[in-house]
Amino acid sequence: MITKSAEIITNFASNLIFTDSARTAWGHILAGVAATKLPVVLMPAYIGFTEREGSGVFDPITENSAEYKFYKVDDTLRIDIMDFSNAIESGTVNIALVIHYFGFCRNDMTAIKALCNKHNVLLVEDCAHAFQLDVNDQSIGNYGDFSFYSLHKYLAVRAGGALKINNQKIKLPELSENKKINIADLEQYAKTQFSQVAKARRDNFRSYLRLLPLSNIIEVMFDLTEVDIPQSFPIRIKNSQREKLYFHLIDNNMPVTALYYRMIDQLNVDMFPISFSLSSEILNLPVHQDLNEDDIELICKSIFHFLKNQG
């Protein structure tokens, strides 16, 4: 039937559900799986916890009575593919979670997706740090049966998340009204020029690469590839200096974060020593779009003075 105007709301529409947080989106996936079977989730062994916020990734596990197992990561937060493969091939898990830490994907997602498909394991991408919803031909977020996002980690909003459904075979329950995104946050999402946000963040990342002082205690974790949109500029601070540098910058009105400085209690240091080593060393410098090169230079100069004073 020929209609006067467009009426099919699914035509050329992204299959997104806008939630009040990424945590809610992840919990919604688990609730959908739990409707037919017990979720058993394979998770990376690098998950943080704070007293104020809890754990955005692990809390939904307990809230949905899911079981869990962990796989190892290496010292650049790549998946230990042998450990991951062994867990998938064991037949003991039905969901695999991959986290794109700090906005960077350095894993062979094609191989991971094929492995999950072969063993009938749902693949979920945690894209809370990898905000690439509006990037043409972007594969991150499209490998998983589901992926979820955190709006406030990239946009000037207080909250908000998104759940992207790539596999229509898994039916999710209706999202309750109190778990949906605030209309003001949704409006800001709609108004945002994502390409400009991405450009600003990439430019700020490059500024750090140029201006960050060289030192034997500072290690830059990632190069910038053409597909990366960084959530932060992660560095490793060696020789037990991370906490000192963190407070030095904070005291000089330069807000930084340390993701994740405390591991969840379910992770054991003897089983996952690399994770605990990373948690004591990583410092995340800001790259958000409100910053410019002058701001980056101030931060780098402050780091230089810290290093100088350390001798």
Secondary structure by P-SEA (a helix, b strand, c coil): cccccccccccccccccccccaaaaaaaaaaaaaccbbbbbbcccbbbbbccccccccaaaaaacccbbbbbbccccccaaaaaaaaaacccccbbbbbbcccccccaaaaaaaaaaaabbbbbbccccccccccccccccccccbbbbbccccccccccbbbbbcccccccccccccccccaaaaaaaaacaaaaaaaaaaaaaaaaaaccccccccccccccccccccccbbbbbcccaaaaaaaaaaaaccccccccccccccccccccaaaaaaaacbbbbbbcccccaaaaaaaaaaaaaaaaaac
